[in-house]
Amino acid sequence: MMTSDDHHIPCGTCGCPIGPRPHKGRVPDSSYVDPHDPCHDGQRPLLACSSEHLAHLEEKVRGRPYHEAELWFAKITQVMARHHYGISMADLSLETGLDLHQLEAGALWITQLHHAPRSAARDRGAA
């Protein structure tokens, strides 16, 4: 539900305020974890001022590779940020909804990303 303050959110393409009737979409993005609804994890929301700008945003994000391990890493990071003093593997599994294999793969994601050759790191969405 949009509030009056939401009208000032900038378009993801041109930066203009989206106004009272934004054009909304969702695209697959393994780096995105929804802060409120885990059902939307891996589905980045997009807002634009027009259908043309929304199509541009969708195309831009869809060109990014999708990696399950990256999504698992994002889920782990989100949960760990709430536990400054640490969390057990069992509790981490419960809060992320991931099994131990997925937790391990997610934890290795960042290591593999930083040890990949420069071109492979760029393919995964790194700068």
N, C-alpha and C positions, 0 to 999 in steps of 0.2 A: 504494500500500500504506500503510495507516495504522499509526502507531506508538502506543505508550501515551500519548505526549504529545498526540497528535491528539484524544484524547477530551476535552481541555480547550478545544478550539477552540469559540468561541461560535456559536450559531445566528445566521444572518443576519437573522432576524426578531425573536426575543425576547431574544437574548443569552445564553441558557442554554447550558451545555456540550452539545455534540452527542452525547456518549456513544459507546459502542463500535459502534453501528450507525447511522451518519449517513444521512440521505436526501440523495442527490446528484443534481445535474442540471447541464445546460449550456444557456445561452441565447445567441442572437446578441447581440454587443456589440462594436461597431467600435472602442471605446476599449481593448479588452483584448488584450494580447500575452502569450502563455504564456511564462514564463521558461525552460521546459525543452523544449517541443515546439511548433515552429512549425505543426504540423498542427492545433493547437487555437487558433491566433490567430483572434481575432474570435468566440470561443466561451467566454464567461465561465463558470467553474465555480461552482456554488452548493452550499452545505452548510446543512442545516437539521436540527432535532431531530425533525421530524415531516413527514409527507406534506403536511399542511395548510400548515405554514410554508414548505415548499419551493414549493408552488403559489403562495403569496403572493409569494415572492421572484421566481419565474419571471414572474408577471404584472407585477410592478413593473419589472423590467428589460426585458421585451418591449415595454413602452410607449415605450422610448427609441428614437429614430430611428437607423438604421444607415447609415453613410456610409463608402464604400470609402476615400475620401481620409483620413478620420480613422484608419482602420486602418493605412494606409500611413504616416501621420505617427507613429503609435505604434511601428511597426516601425523607422522611421528613428531615433526618439528612443532606443529600446532599444539599437540598434547604436552610435550616437554616444556613448552613456554609457560604452561600453567603450573608446572611443578618445579619450582626453582631449587628445591632440595633433593630432587631425584624422584624416580618412580621405579617400581619393580617391573620386571618383564611381564609378569602376569597382569599387573594393573595396566601397563602400557598396551598390552594386547586387548584387554577389555575396553579401554577408552578409545583406541583407534579402530577396533573391529578387525584387526589384522591378526593372522596366525604367526607363529614364530618364524616360519620360512619368509613370509612377507616382511616381517620386521627386519630380519637380517638383510634381505634384498634392498629394502628401503634405506637401511643404515649404510649399506655399501654404495648406494647410488652416488652420493657426493664424492666418495673416494674415487670411484671409477671415472666420474666426470672430470675430476682434477688431474687424473693420471692419463687421460686419453690424449691422443695427438691433437694438436690445435684444431685441425679441420673437423675431427670427430666431435670435439667439444662444441664447436659452433653448430653442428648438425643437431645437437641435443638442446639447443636454445641458449647456450652460454655465450657471453660476449667475447 
